[in-house]
């Protein structure tokens, strides 16, 4: 299945859009995004 990205950058890459191309449920995407946001101060990025 191929799903085109939003036509313009002003359109959002929504959980619904991602669900169609990944098979990951909207609810799981939203929950994971919230977990990252809630713990942003605890994340370490190493380069």
PyMOL commands that set and color helices and strands:
alter all, ss='L'
color gray80, all
select helices_A, chain A and resi 15-22+26-38+40-42
alter helices_A, ss='H'
color red, helices_A
deselect
rebuild
show_as cartoon
